């Protein structure tokens, strides 16, 4: 996703009942996640809602994979194309259901892709308000090969908006180290520090807000000045 992903307006209001939580399940070699299910069609929830797949279901999966590979023989490349489609659905179309479908398709093709878990984490935050599970999947994504450059930025922003500034702060600090010229990140860090109660440090950080997309944080800067007095 592009840098604008970090300023995506997370819809944190819960749209559906809470998820059923279970034990850890291996979803790829060496990758285990919590088993949680949601009251939506199976392909609109991460990992197909952990549905038990019968032979007909498995045959449909094989047919899908074979069909994709006739067009794009490289499974990793095909997965990345599906992830890109999911990102567009989520960030441009505000369609978390379609996004989850595309991430699930990518999961069938190459379940080791970090970006799948990143995408699922955003769907969990936006559609299900399941911040704890989204946090878990963001951390899984960070451990896998080639995470997106804005992973820490998205993870930190989610935690900030969820009212967990102390958890958001180290992620945003790491993100700034990776992308020091992005004003959005610096603004988010200033908010996180202010919300932890350190007004002096927050004001210092606010003075450092600069760089790319500075125009996108003008409202934040004005609100920050009103709240912090600096």
BATIKOL-689545 format. One line per 10 residues: for each residue z negated, x negated, y negated of N, C-alpha, C, O, CB. Coordinates in pm, whole numbers, plus 32768, in hexadecimal, padded with zeros to 4 digits. Glycine has a CB too. Layout:
# residues N
Z,X,Y,Z,X,Y,Z,X,Y,Z,X,Y,Z,X,Y ~ ...
//
This chain:
# residues 230
8000,7FAD,8078,8000,8000,8000,8000,7FAA,7F83,7FD0,7F39,7F82,7F88,805D,7FFF ~ 8037,7FE4,7F1B,803C,7F9B,7E9C,7FB3,7F9C,7E5B,7F56,7FDD,7E8B,80A4,7FD8,7E3D ~ 7FA8,7F52,7DEC,7F29,7F49,7DA5,7EF6,7FD0,7D77,7E7E,7FE5,7D6A,7F37,7EED,7D2F ~ 7F54,802F,7D5E,7F27,80B1,7D2E,7ED3,80FA,7D96,7E90,815C,7D77,7F9F,8107,7D08 ~ 7ED7,80C7,7E15,7E85,8109,7E7B,7DF2,8108,7E57,7DA8,8165,7E77,7E99,80C7,7F02 ~ 7DC7,809C,7E13,7D38,8091,7DF3,7D0D,80F5,7D8B,7C95,810F,7D7D,7D18,8007,7DC4 ~ 7D6A,8130,7D41,7D45,8194,7CDF,7D66,8220,7D11,7D63,8282,7CC6,7D8B,817A,7C5A ~ 7D84,8227,7D8F,7D9C,82A9,7DCD,7D22,8302,7DBD,7CB1,82D5,7DD0,7DC0,829A,7E62 ~ 7D38,8380,7D9B,7CC8,83DC,7D83,7C99,8413,7E08,7CD2,8473,7E3C,7CF1,844F,7D24 ~ 7C33,83D7,7E3E,7BFE,8400,7EBF,7BC5,848E,7EB2,7B75,84AA,7E59,7B90,839D,7EF2
7BEF,84E6,7F0B,7BBA,856E,7F0C,7B46,8572,7F6D,7B58,858C,7FE4,7C28,85D5,7F33 ~ 7ACF,8559,7F39,7A5C,8547,7F90,7A18,85C9,7FB7,79B9,85C7,8006,79F9,84EF,7F4D ~ 7A44,8638,7F86,7A09,86B7,7FB0,7A33,86D3,8040,7AA8,86C7,8062,7A35,872C,7F52 ~ 79D3,86F7,8093,79EF,8711,8120,7A42,8790,812E,7A20,87F8,80F5,796D,871D,8171 ~ 7AAE,8787,817A,7B03,87FB,818D,7AE8,8840,8212,7B0F,88B3,8226,7B93,87D3,8185 ~ 7AA6,87FA,826D,7A95,882E,82F2,7A08,8812,8324,79C2,87BF,82EA,7AFD,87F1,8351 ~ 79DD,8857,8390,7959,883C,83C8,794B,87AC,83F5,79AE,8766,8408,793D,8899,843D ~ 78D0,8780,8404,78B5,86F7,842B,78EC,86D4,84B4,7907,872D,8505,7822,86DE,842A ~ 78FE,8657,84CC,793A,8628,8547,78D2,861A,85B5,785B,8608,859B,7981,85A4,8531 ~ 7903,8622,862E,78AD,8607,86A0,78B0,8572,86BC,791B,8537,86CB,78DA,8658,871E
783D,8535,86C2,7835,84A4,86D0,7816,8480,8760,77C4,84C1,87A0,77CD,8469,8672 ~ 7857,8419,8792,783E,83EC,881A,782C,8357,8820,7813,8315,87BC,78AF,8416,8874 ~ 7839,8323,8899,7826,8296,88B0,78A2,8247,8887,7909,8280,8863,7805,827C,8942 ~ 7896,81C4,888C,7907,816D,886B,7973,8179,88D7,7956,8188,894E,78D8,80DB,885D ~ 79F0,8172,88A9,7A63,817B,8902,7AC1,8108,88E0,7AD8,80EB,886B,7AAB,8205,88F4 ~ 7AF8,80C7,8945,7B59,805D,892D,7BE1,809D,890F,7C18,80E5,8962,7B64,7FFD,89A8 ~ 7C15,8083,8899,7C93,80BE,886E,7D06,805A,8872,7D7B,807F,8863,7C85,80F7,87E3 ~ 7CE6,7FDB,8884,7D47,7F70,8894,7CFD,7EFD,88D6,7C82,7EF8,88D0,7D88,7F46,8809 ~ 7D44,7EA0,8914,7CFF,7E30,8953,7CA1,7DEA,88F2,7CCD,7DB2,888D,7D63,7DCE,898A ~ 7C20,7DEC,8910,7BBC,7DAA,88BC,7B95,7DF7,8841,7B4A,7DC3,87EE,7BEE,7D28,8893
7BC4,7E74,8832,7BA6,7EC5,87BD,7B64,7F47,87E9,7BA3,7F99,882D,7C26,7EE0,8769 ~ 7AE7,7F5B,87C3,7A9E,7FD5,87E5,7A6F,801A,8766,7A45,7FD9,8706,7A26,7FB6,8842 ~ 7A76,809F,8767,7A4A,80EF,86F4,79F8,8164,8726,79FA,8185,879D,7AC3,8120,86A0 ~ 79B1,81A3,86CB,7966,821B,86EF,79C6,828C,8712,7A33,8296,86DA,7908,8245,867D ~ 799D,82DF,876E,79EE,8353,8795,79C3,83CC,8743,7955,8400,8756,79E1,8370,8830 ~ 7A1A,83F7,86E9,79FC,846C,8697,7A73,84CA,8699,7AE6,849F,8696,79D9,8443,8606 ~ 7A55,854B,869E,7ABE,85B0,86A6,7AB1,8612,8632,7A43,8628,85FE,7AB9,85FB,872D ~ 7B21,864B,860A,7B27,86A5,8596,7B73,8724,85BA,7BC6,8725,8615,7B68,865E,851D ~ 7B56,878E,8571,7B93,8810,858D,7C1B,881B,854A,7C30,886B,84EF,7B37,8882,855E ~ 7C77,87C7,8579,7D01,87C6,8548,7D5B,87AB,85C0,7D2B,8781,8629,7D16,875B,84D7
7DDF,87C3,85B2,7E3A,879D,861F,7E26,870B,8647,7E07,86B7,85F2,7ECC,87B4,85F7 ~ 7E37,86EE,86C6,7E16,8668,86F9,7E5D,85F7,86AF,7E22,858E,8698,7E38,8660,878B ~ 7EDA,860D,868A,7F23,859F,864A,7F04,8591,85B5,7F3B,8539,8573,7FB6,85B3,865C ~ 7EAB,85E6,8580,7E81,85DA,84F4,7DF8,8599,84E6,7DC2,8591,8478,7E80,8663,84B2 ~ 7DC0,856A,8554,7D3F,8524,8552,7D54,8497,8589,7DAC,8482,85DD,7CD4,8571,85A5 ~ 7D04,8436,855C,7D14,83AE,8590,7D0F,83A8,8627,7CBD,83EB,8667,7CA9,8354,8556 ~ 7D67,8356,865F,7D6C,833E,86EF,7D84,83C0,873D,7D4F,83D3,87AA,7CEA,82FB,871F ~ 7DD4,8418,8702,7DF6,8497,8743,7D7A,84E7,876A,7D7B,8531,87CD,7E4C,847E,87BE ~ 7D11,84D8,871C,7C94,8523,8735,7C57,8501,87BC,7C0A,8550,87F3,7CAE,85B9,872C ~ 7C7B,848C,87F1,7C48,8460,8873,7C60,84C8,88DF,7C0C,84DE,8936,7BB2,8441,8869
7CD3,8508,88D7,7CF6,856F,893A,7D0D,8531,89C3,7D40,84C2,89CE,7D73,85BD,890D ~ 7CE6,857A,8A2A,7D04,8551,8AB3,7D96,856F,8ACE,7DC0,85E3,8AC9,7CA6,8599,8B1B ~ 7DE4,850A,8AEB,7E74,851C,8AF9,7E9B,8532,8B8B,7E81,84DE,8BE1,7EBF,84A2,8AC0 ~ 7EDB,85A4,8BA5,7F0D,85BF,8C2B,7F96,857B,8C3B,7FC4,8536,8BDF,7F19,8658,8C45 ~ 7FD4,858D,8CAE,8052,8547,8CC9,80C1,8573,8C68,8112,8521,8C3E,807D,8560,8D59 ~ 80C4,85F2,8C46,812A,8622,8BEA,8118,85E2,8B60,8179,85BD,8B1F,8126,86BC,8BDF ~ 809B,85D6,8B35,807B,8598,8AB5,80A6,8505,8AB7,80E3,84D3,8A58,7FE3,85A4,8A95 ~ 8086,84C0,8B24,80AB,8433,8B2F,8142,8421,8B32,8177,83C2,8AF8,806E,83F6,8BAD ~ 8187,847D,8B74,8219,8476,8B7A,8255,8489,8AEF,82B6,8447,8ACB,8251,84E0,8BDA ~ 821A,84E2,8AA0,8249,84F7,8A18,8234,847A,89C3,8288,8458,8970,8200,856F,89D8
81C3,8437,89D9,81AA,83BA,8990,8214,8351,89B3,824A,830E,895C,811D,8383,89B0 ~ 8231,8345,8A34,8296,82E4,8A60,831F,8305,8A26,8369,82AC,89FC,829D,82DE,8AF9 ~ 8340,8385,8A25,83C0,83AE,89ED,83C9,838C,8959,8431,835D,892A,83D4,8444,8A01 ~ 835C,83A2,8910,835A,837F,8882,836D,82E9,8870,83C0,82BE,8820,82D6,83AC,8841 ~ 8321,829A,88BA,832A,8209,88AC,83B6,81D7,88CD,83ED,8185,8884,82C3,81C4,8907 ~ 83EF,8208,893B,8475,81DC,8961,84DD,8204,88F9,853A,81B9,88DC,849C,8216,89E9 ~ 84CB,827B,88C0,8529,82A8,8859,8523,8250,87DD,858A,822D,87A5,850C,8337,8833 ~ 84AA,822B,87B4,849B,81D4,873F,84D6,814B,875A,851A,8112,8705,8407,81C7,8719 ~ 84BB,8116,87D2,84E5,808E,87F0,857D,8081,8801,85B2,8013,87FA,84A1,805E,886C ~ 85C1,80F0,8817,8653,80E9,8818,8689,80D1,878B,86F6,809A,8779,868F,8169,8853
863B,80FC,8727,8663,80E9,869B,862C,8068,8661,8670,8021,8617,8634,815E,8647 ~ 85AE,8049,8683,856A,7FD1,8651,852B,7F8B,86C9,84BC,7FAE,86F0,84FD,7FF4,85E3 ~ 856F,7F2A,8705,8540,7EEE,8782,84BA,7EA6,877A,8476,7E95,87DF,85A6,7E8F,87B4 ~ 8493,7E7B,8704,8415,7E32,86F3,83A3,7E96,86DD,83A3,7EDF,867A,841E,7DCE,867B ~ 8343,7E99,8739,82D7,7EFD,8730,8282,7EEA,86B3,825D,7F4B,8673,827F,7EF6,87AB ~ 8264,7E6E,8691,8212,7E55,861A,825A,7E83,859C,821D,7EC0,8545,81EE,7DC0,860F ~ 82DB,7E67,8593,8328,7E92,851E,8330,7F2B,8518,8321,7F67,84AE,83B7,7E56,8522 ~ 8347,7F69,858C,834D,7FFB,8591,82C8,8038,8565,82C6,809C,851D,8372,802B,861F ~ 825A,7FFB,8590,81D6,802C,8567,81C3,8020,84D2,818D,807B,8492,8168,7FDF,85B0 ~ 81EE,7FB2,8499,81DE,7F9F,8408,8230,8005,83B9,8205,8033,8350,8208,7F11,83E0
82A5,8029,83EB,82F6,808F,83A8,82B0,8116,83AB,82B3,8160,8349,8380,809A,83EB ~ 8271,8135,841A,8227,81B3,8425,81AC,81B2,83CA,818B,8217,838C,81FC,81CC,84B7 ~ 8169,8140,83C1,80F6,8132,8366,8122,8148,82D6,80DE,818D,828A,80B5,80A6,8375 ~ 8194,810F,82B2,81C8,8120,822A,81E3,81B4,820D,81C9,81E4,819E,8248,80CD,8215 ~ 8217,81FB,826F,822E,828B,825E,81A8,82D4,824B,819D,832F,81F8,8279,82C5,82DA ~ 8142,82AB,8296,80BE,82E7,8287,8083,82CC,81FE,8046,8324,81C2,8062,82B3,82F1 ~ 8094,8253,81CE,8061,8230,8149,80A3,8286,80DD,8060,82B6,8081,8079,819B,812B ~ 8125,829A,80E8,816B,82ED,8086,8139,837D,808B,8125,83BD,8024,8202,82E9,809D ~ 8126,83B1,8104,80F6,843B,8112,806D,844B,80D2,8052,84B0,8091,80F0,8463,81A6 ~ 8017,83E7,80E4,7F8E,83F1,80B2,7F86,83D9,801B,7F46,8426,7FD3,7F35,838E,80FB
7FC6,836F,7FEC,7FB3,8344,7F63,8013,8386,7F00,7FF3,8395,7E8B,7FC2,82B1,7F5A ~ 8088,83AC,7F30,80E9,83EB,7ED8,80F0,8482,7EEF,8105,84CF,7E91,8173,83AD,7EEB ~ 80DE,84AC,7F6B,80E9,8539,7F8B,8065,8581,7F9A,8063,85FB,7FAB,8135,854A,8006 ~ 7FF5,8538,7F94,7F71,8575,7FA2,7F6A,85C8,8022,7F32,8636,8023,7F4F,85CD,7F27 ~ 7FA3,8593,808E,7FAE,85DA,810D,7F6B,8588,817B,7FAD,853A,81C0,8043,85F7,8130 ~ 7EE9,859B,8189,7E9D,854C,81EB,7EC3,856F,8279,7EBD,8519,82D1,7E08,8561,81D7 ~ 7EEA,85EC,8292,7F10,8614,8319,7F8C,85CA,8348,7F8D,8594,83B7,7F29,86A8,831F ~ 7FF4,85C7,82F4,806E,857D,8317,8053,84E8,8320,8088,84A4,8378,80DC,8598,82B1 ~ 8000,84B4,82C7,7FDE,8426,82CC,7F9F,8402,8352,7FC5,839E,838F,7F7E,8401,825A ~ 7F41,8454,8380,7EFF,8439,8401,7F65,843B,8473,7F5C,83EB,84D0,7E90,84A0,841B
7FC5,8497,846C,802C,849B,84D4,8079,8418,84DA,8094,83E3,8546,808D,850F,84BB ~ 809C,83E4,8465,80E9,8366,8461,8094,82F0,848F,80C6,8297,84D4,811E,834C,83D3 ~ 8014,82EE,846A,7FBF,8281,8499,7FAA,828B,8530,7FA1,8224,8574,7F36,8284,8451 ~ 7FA3,8303,8566,7F97,8314,85F7,8015,82E3,863E,800D,82A6,86A9,7F7C,83A7,861A ~ 8088,82FE,8603,8104,82CB,863E,8105,8233,863F,812E,81F4,86A1,817D,8301,85F2 ~ 80D9,81F8,85D0,80CF,8166,85CA,806D,8133,8633,8083,80CA,8671,80A3,8138,853D ~ 8001,817D,8648,7F9C,8157,86AC,7FD9,8154,8738,7FB9,80FC,8787,7F24,81B9,86A9 ~ 8031,81B2,8757,8074,81B1,87D9,80CB,8135,87E9,80D6,80FD,8856,80C9,822F,87EA ~ 8108,810B,877D,8166,809C,8782,8121,8014,8787,814B,7FBC,87D2,81C2,80A1,870B ~ 80B8,8003,8737,8076,7F7F,872F,7FE6,7F91,86FE,7FCD,7F85,8687,80C5,7F1F,86CF
7F89,7FAD,8757,7F00,7FCF,872F,7EAF,7F5B,86F5,7E3D,7F6F,86CC,7EB7,8005,87A3 ~ 7EE8,7EE5,86F0,7EA1,7E72,86B8,7EB9,7E62,8622,7E83,7E06,85E5,7ECA,7DF4,86FF ~ 7F08,7EB9,85E6,7F29,7EAB,8558,7EB1,7ED2,8500,7E7F,7F42,8509,7FA3,7F03,8534 ~ 7E84,7E76,84AE,7E15,7E90,8452,7E2F,7F09,83F9,7DD3,7F56,83DC,7DFA,7E16,83FC ~ 7EAB,7F19,83CC,7ECC,7F81,836C,7EB8,800E,83A4,7EA5,806D,8357,7F59,7F70,833E ~ 7EBD,801E,8427,7EA3,80A0,8465,7E14,80CA,844B,7DFB,813D,8425,7EC0,809C,84FE ~ 7DB6,8070,845E,7D28,808E,844E,7D07,80A3,83BA,7CB3,80F6,8397,7CD0,801D,8489 ~ 7D4A,8057,8364,7D3F,8069,82D3,7D6C,80F7,82AD,7D27,813D,8264,7D94,7FFF,8287 ~ 7DE0,811F,82E1,7E13,81A4,82C4,7DB9,8212,82F9,7D9E,8273,82B3,7E9D,81B3,82FE ~ 7D8B,8203,8375,7D2F,8265,83AD,7CB0,8271,8358,7C7D,82DF,8342,7D0B,8240,843E
7C7E,81FF,8328,7C05,8201,82D6,7C19,8255,8259,7BC1,82A0,8231,7BDC,8172,82AF ~ 7C8C,8248,821A,7CA6,8296,81A2,7CB2,832B,81C1,7C81,837F,8176,7D25,8266,815D ~ 7CF2,834B,8231,7CFB,83D8,825C,7C6F,8410,8273,7C53,8481,824C,7D50,83E5,82DC ~ 7C19,83C2,82B2,7B91,83F0,82CD,7B45,840D,824C,7AFA,846F,8244,7B45,8388,8320 ~ 7B58,83B9,81E8,7B14,83CF,8168,7B4D,8447,811E,7B03,849B,80EB,7B1E,8352,8111 ~ 7BD1,844F,811A,7C14,84B6,80CA,7C07,8540,8107,7BE4,85A0,80C3,7CA5,8493,80B8 ~ 7C24,8549,8188,7C2C,85CE,81C5,7BA9,85FD,8202,7B8A,8674,81FE,7C96,85CE,822F ~ 7B5D,85A1,823B,7AE7,85C8,8288,7A63,85A3,8246,79F9,85C9,8276,7AED,858B,830F ~ 7A6A,8558,81D9,79F0,852A,8194,7991,84E2,81F4,7917,84E9,81E4,79A8,85A1,8153 ~ 79CA,849F,8256,7979,8457,82B8,7973,83C4,828E,79BB,836F,82C2,79B5,8466,834A
791C,83AA,822E,7915,8325,81F1,78E4,82BB,8254,7915,824A,8254,78BB,8328,8177 ~ 7884,82DF,82A7,784F,827D,8307,78BA,824F,8369,78C5,81D8,8386,77D9,82B9,8354 ~ 790A,82AD,839B,7973,8288,83FA,79E3,823D,83B2,7A1B,81DE,83E9,79AB,8304,8440 ~ 7A03,8267,8338,7A67,821E,82EA,7A39,818E,82D2,7A88,8130,82DD,7A82,8265,8263 ~ 79BA,817D,82B4,7980,80F8,82A0,7992,80A4,831F,79B8,802F,8319,78E9,8103,827A ~ 7977,80E1,8391,7987,809B,8411,7A17,806E,8425,7A30,7FFB,844C,795B,80F6,8485 ~ 7A77,80C6,840C,7B02,80A3,8424,7B37,803F,83BE,7B8C,7FEC,83DF,7B58,811F,8422 ~ 7B07,8046,8342,7B2B,7FDE,82E1,7AFE,7F55,8314,7B46,7EF2,8308,7AEC,7FFC,8256 ~ 7A87,7F50,834D,7A53,7ED0,837F,7AA0,7EA0,83FA,7AB2,7E28,840C,79BE,7EDD,83A0 ~ 7ACC,7EFD,844D,7B22,7ED9,84BE,7BA5,7EA0,8488,7BD5,7E39,84B8,7B3D,7F54,851A
7BE0,7EE3,8426,7C5E,7EB5,83EC,7C51,7E27,83B5,7CAE,7DD7,83C1,7C8B,7F14,837D ~ 7BDF,7E08,8379,7BCA,7D83,833E,7BC5,7D16,83A9,7BE3,7CA2,838D,7B49,7D81,82EC ~ 7B9F,7D3B,8422,7B94,7CD7,848D,7C19,7CBD,84D4,7C29,7C57,8518,7B2D,7D04,84F3 ~ 7C76,7D17,84C5,7CF6,7D09,850B,7D56,7CB1,84BC,7D3D,7C90,8448,7D35,7D92,8524 ~ 7DC2,7C8B,84FC,7E21,7C2E,84C0,7E6B,7C6D,844C,7E94,7CE1,8452,7E84,7BFC,8528 ~ 7E7C,7C20,83E2,7ECD,7C44,836D,7EA5,7CC8,832C,7EF8,7D22,8320,7F5D,7C4C,8395 ~ 7E26,7CD5,8301,7E01,7D4E,82B6,7E4B,7D53,8232,7E78,7CEC,81FF,7D69,7D53,829F ~ 7E56,7DCA,81F9,7E9A,7DD7,8178,7E4B,7D8F,810B,7DD0,7D89,8112,7EAC,7E6C,8153 ~ 7E90,7D58,80A8,7E49,7D12,803C,7DE7,7D69,7FF0,7D84,7D37,7FBB,7EAD,7CD9,7FDC ~ 7E00,7DEC,7FEB,7DA8,7E45,7F9F,7D40,7E8A,7FF7,7D05,7EED,7FCC,7DF9,7EAC,7F57
7D29,7E59,8070,7CCA,7E9B,80C9,7C3E,7E9D,808E,7BFE,7F06,808A,7CC8,7E55,8152 ~ 7C0D,7E2B,8060,7B86,7E26,8027,7B7C,7E7E,7FAA,7B14,7EBC,7F92,7B5F,7D96,8005 ~ 7BE7,7E83,7F5C,7BE6,7ED7,7EE4,7BDA,7F6A,7F09,7B8C,7FB3,7ECC,7C66,7EBF,7E92 ~ 7C27,7F96,7F6B,7C21,8022,7F97,7B99,8041,7FD5,7B5F,80AB,7FBC,7C91,8040,7FFB ~ 7B67,7FE5,8027,7AE6,7FF8,806A,7A76,8001,8003,7A22,805B,8009,7ACB,7F85,80CD ~ 7A75,7FA5,7FA6,7A0D,7FA5,7F40,7A12,8020,7EE8,79A9,8058,7EC6,7A18,7F2A,7EEB ~ 7A89,804A,7EC2,7A95,80C2,7E6D,7A63,813D,7EB7,7A1F,8191,7E7C,7B27,80D6,7E41 ~ 7A85,8148,7F36,7A55,81BB,7F83,79BD,81C1,7F83,7983,822C,7F6E,7A8A,81B4,8012 ~ 797D,8150,7F9C,78EB,814D,7FA0,78AF,816A,7F17,7847,81AA,7F0C,78B9,80C5,7FD4 ~ 78F0,813A,7EAF,78C2,8155,7E27,78C6,81EB,7E0A,7864,8223,7DD9,7918,8109,7DBF
7935,822B,7E29,7943,82B9,7E10,78E9,830C,7E6A,78C7,837E,7E4A,79D3,82E4,7E23 ~ 78C2,82D4,7EDB,7869,831A,7F36,77D5,8309,7F11,777D,833A,7F58,787F,82E9,7FC4 ~ 77BA,82C4,7EA2,7730,82B2,7E76,76E7,8242,7EBD,766D,8246,7ECB,76E5,8331,7E89 ~ 7731,81DD,7EE8,76F5,816A,7F2D,771B,80E9,7EE3,775F,8093,7F1B,7724,8163,7FC3 ~ 76F0,80DB,7E64,771B,8068,7E13,76ED,7FE2,7E49,7734,7F7F,7E3B,76E8,8078,7D88 ~ 7676,7FDE,7E86,7646,7F5E,7EBB,769F,7F2C,7F2D,76B2,7EB4,7F3C,75B5,7F6C,7EEC ~ 76D5,7F89,7F7C,7731,7F63,7FE7,77BA,7F41,7FAF,7800,7EEA,7FE4,773E,7FD4,804F ~ 77E0,7F85,7F43,7863,7F6D,7F07,786A,7EE5,7EC1,78D3,7EA5,7EC2,7885,7FDB,7EA4 ~ 77FC,7EB9,7E86,77FC,7E43,7E30,7833,7DC5,7E74,788D,7D88,7E3B,7770,7E28,7E01 ~ 7802,7D9C,7EE9,7839,7D20,7F23,78CC,7D2A,7F47,7914,7CC7,7F40,77EA,7CFA,7F9E
78FA,7DA0,7F6F,7987,7DB1,7F8F,79DD,7DA3,7F12,7A47,7D65,7F16,799E,7E3A,7FD0 ~ 79B0,7DDE,7EA4,79FB,7DD4,7E28,79FA,7D44,7DF2,7A5D,7D16,7DBA,79C1,7E34,7DBF ~ 798A,7D00,7E04,7985,7C73,7DDA,79E8,7C1F,7E28,7A2D,7BCB,7DEF,78F7,7C3A,7DEC ~ 79F1,7C36,7EAB,7A51,7BEE,7EFE,7AE0,7C11,7ED6,7B38,7BBA,7ED2,7A3B,7C0D,7F93 ~ 7AF7,7C90,7EB8,7B7D,7CBB,7E8F,7BA8,7C77,7E0E,7C1D,7C51,7E00,7B81,7D52,7E7E ~ 7B4C,7C67,7DB1,7B6C,7C24,7D32,7B8D,7B91,7D48,7BE4,7B5A,7D04,7AF7,7C30,7CCF ~ 7B4A,7B53,7DA6,7B6D,7AC8,7DC7,7BFD,7ABE,7DF6,7C43,7A5D,7DD9,7B0D,7A91,7E32 ~ 7C2A,7B25,7E41,7CB3,7B25,7E75,7D18,7B4C,7E09,7D88,7B19,7E08,7CBE,7B84,7EEC ~ 7CF1,7BA8,7DAE,7D4C,7BDA,7D46,7D02,7BDB,7CC1,7CDA,7C46,7C93,7D82,7C69,7D6A ~ 7CEF,7B68,7C84,7C9B,7B60,7C0B,7CD8,7B9F,7B8E,7C91,7BB6,7B2D,7C7D,7AD1,7BEE
7D5B,7BBA,7B90,7D9C,7BED,7B17,7DB3,7C83,7B1A,7E0C,7CB5,7AD6,7E20,7BA6,7B02 ~ 7D66,7CCB,7B69,7D77,7D5D,7B75,7D02,7DA3,7B30,7C91,7D9C,7B5F,7D81,7D87,7C0B ~ 7D1F,7DE6,7AC3,7CB7,7E26,7A72,7C6D,7E94,7ABF,7BF5,7EA8,7AAA,7CF4,7E61,79F4 ~ 7CB2,7EDA,7B15,7C73,7F48,7B61,7BFE,7F15,7BB4,7B94,7F53,7BB8,7CDB,7F8D,7BBC ~ 7C12,7EA5,7BF6,7BA6,7E6C,7C47,7B2E,7E46,7BF2,7ABC,7E62,7C16,7BD9,7DF1,7C94 ~ 7B48,7E06,7B82,7ADA,7DDC,7B2C,7A8D,7E53,7AF4,7A13,7E4E,7AE6,7B0F,7D86,7AB8 ~ 7AD5,7EBE,7AD6,7A93,7F38,7AA6,7A3D,7F75,7B14,79CC,7F9E,7AFA,7AFB,7F9E,7A75 ~ 7A71,7F7A,7B8B,7A24,7FB2,7BFB,79A5,7F62,7C16,793C,7F9A,7C35,7A7B,7FB7,7C79 ~ 79B0,7EDD,7C0B,793A,7E8A,7C21,78D2,7EA4,7BB4,785B,7EAB,7BD1,7961,7DF5,7C23 ~ 78FD,7EB1,7B39,789E,7ECE,7ACC,7856,7F52,7AE6,77DD,7F5B,7AD3,78E8,7ED4,7A43
78A0,7FB8,7B13,7860,8037,7B35,77FC,8027,7BA6,778D,805E,7B9F,78CA,809F,7B5C ~ 7821,7FDC,7C0D,77C8,7FCA,7C80,7745,7F89,7C54,76D9,7FB4,7C7D,780C,7F76,7CED ~ 774F,7F21,7C03,76D6,7EDB,7BD6,7682,7F35,7B7C,7607,7F34,7B86,76FC,7E59,7B8B ~ 76C2,7F81,7B26,7677,7FDE,7AD0,762B,8043,7B26,75B8,8065,7B08,76D7,8026,7A6F ~ 7669,8073,7B8E,762B,80D8,7BE2,75BB,809F,7C3A,7569,80EA,7C6F,7693,8119,7C38 ~ 75B8,801C,7C4A,7548,7FDE,7C91,74D0,7FC9,7C34,7464,7FA3,7C61,7572,7F59,7CCF ~ 74E4,7FE0,7BB0,7475,7FD6,7B51,7472,7F58,7AFE,7419,7F47,7AAB,73F7,7FE0,7B9A ~ 74D4,7EFE,7B11,74D7,7E81,7AC7,7532,7E91,7A4D,75A6,7E68,7A50,7507,7E0A,7B21 ~ 74FE,7ECD,79E4,754E,7EED,796F,7581,7E6F,7928,75F5,7E6B,78FD,74FD,7F41,790D ~ 752D,7E09,791D,7556,7D90,78D7,75CD,7D4E,791B,762F,7D29,78DA,74E2,7D2D,78CE
75C4,7D3F,799E,7632,7D02,79E8,76AD,7D5B,79E5,771D,7D29,79DC,7609,7CE6,7A79 ~ 769B,7DDE,79EB,770B,7E3A,79E6,7756,7E2D,7961,77D1,7E30,795F,76DB,7EC9,79FA ~ 770C,7E1F,78F3,774C,7E0E,7871,7798,7D8A,7869,7802,7D82,782C,76E3,7E15,7802 ~ 7760,7D24,78A6,77A7,7CA3,78AA,782B,7CB2,78F5,7892,7C7D,78C9,7750,7C36,78EC ~ 7828,7CF8,7964,78A1,7D0B,79B5,7906,7D65,796D,797F,7D51,7978,787D,7D47,7A3C ~ 78D3,7DC6,7924,792D,7E1E,78D9,797C,7DCE,7873,79F1,7DEC,785B,78DF,7E8F,7894 ~ 793E,7D6B,7836,7983,7D18,77D3,79F1,7CC3,7812,7A49,7C91,77CC,791F,7CBE,778C ~ 79EE,7CB4,7896,7A51,7C64,78DE,7AC4,7CB8,7914,7B1E,7C83,7955,7A10,7C19,794F ~ 7AC1,7D39,78FB,7B2C,7D90,792D,7BAD,7D6F,78E2,7BB6,7D81,7869,7B07,7E28,791C ~ 7C10,7D40,792C,7C8E,7D15,78F0,7CF7,7D0D,795C,7CD9,7D1B,79D3,7C7E,7C8C,78A7
7D72,7CF5,7933,7DDC,7CDC,7992,7E37,7D53,79A9,7E40,7DAD,7956,7DA2,7CB2,7A13 ~ 7E79,7D52,7A1C,7EDB,7DB8,7A41,7E9A,7E42,7A47,7E29,7E4F,7A75,7F1C,7D96,7AC8 ~ 7EE0,7EA6,7A19,7EB3,7F32,7A1A,7E3B,7F4B,79BE,7DED,7FA8,79D5,7E8D,7F59,7AA8 ~ 7E2D,7EFA,7956,7DBF,7F10,78F8,7DC9,7F9B,78B9,7D63,7FDB,789E,7DC0,7EA4,788A ~ 7E43,7FCA,78A2,7E54,804E,7865,7E1F,80BE,78BD,7DFC,8129,788B,7EE7,8066,7847 ~ 7E18,80A5,7940,7DEB,810D,799E,7D54,811C,799F,7D20,817B,79DB,7E1C,80ED,7A29 ~ 7D0B,80C1,795F,7C79,80CB,795F,7C43,80E8,78D3,7BCB,80D8,78BC,7C3B,804A,7996 ~ 7C98,8110,7877,7C6A,812B,77EE,7C01,819A,77EC,7B9D,8190,77A6,7CDF,8151,7794 ~ 7C18,8204,7838,7BB7,8271,783F,7B34,8240,787A,7AC8,8264,7849,7BED,82E5,7891 ~ 7B3C,81EF,78E2,7AC4,81B7,7920,7A76,8161,78BC,79FC,8169,78B5,7AE8,8164,799A
7ABE,8110,7870,7A7B,80B9,780F,7A2F,810B,77A8,79BF,80E8,7783,7AE2,805F,77CA ~ 7A6D,8177,7779,7A2A,81CC,7717,79B0,8210,7753,7947,821A,7713,7A8B,8234,76E0 ~ 79BD,8240,77CD,794D,8282,7810,78DD,821F,782D,7867,8240,7820,797B,82C3,7892 ~ 7904,81A7,7853,78A1,813E,7870,7851,811E,77F2,77D7,8112,77F7,78E7,80BE,78A7 ~ 7895,8110,7782,7850,80F2,7705,77EC,8160,76E2,777E,8146,76B1,78B6,80E1,7692 ~ 7814,81DC,76FD,77BB,824C,76E0,773F,824A,7738,76D1,8266,770A,7804,82D1,76F2 ~ 7752,8228,77B7,76E3,822B,7816,768A,81AF,780E,7610,81B8,781A,7719,8238,78A2 ~ 76CA,813B,77F8,767F,80BE,77FA,7657,808E,776E,75FB,803E,7760,76CF,8053,783E ~ 769C,80C0,7708,767C,8095,7680,76B1,800E,765E,767C,7FCC,7605,75EA,8096,766C ~ 7719,7FE2,76A1,7752,7F5D,7684,77EA,7F62,768D,782C,7EFC,7678,771A,7EF2,76E5
//
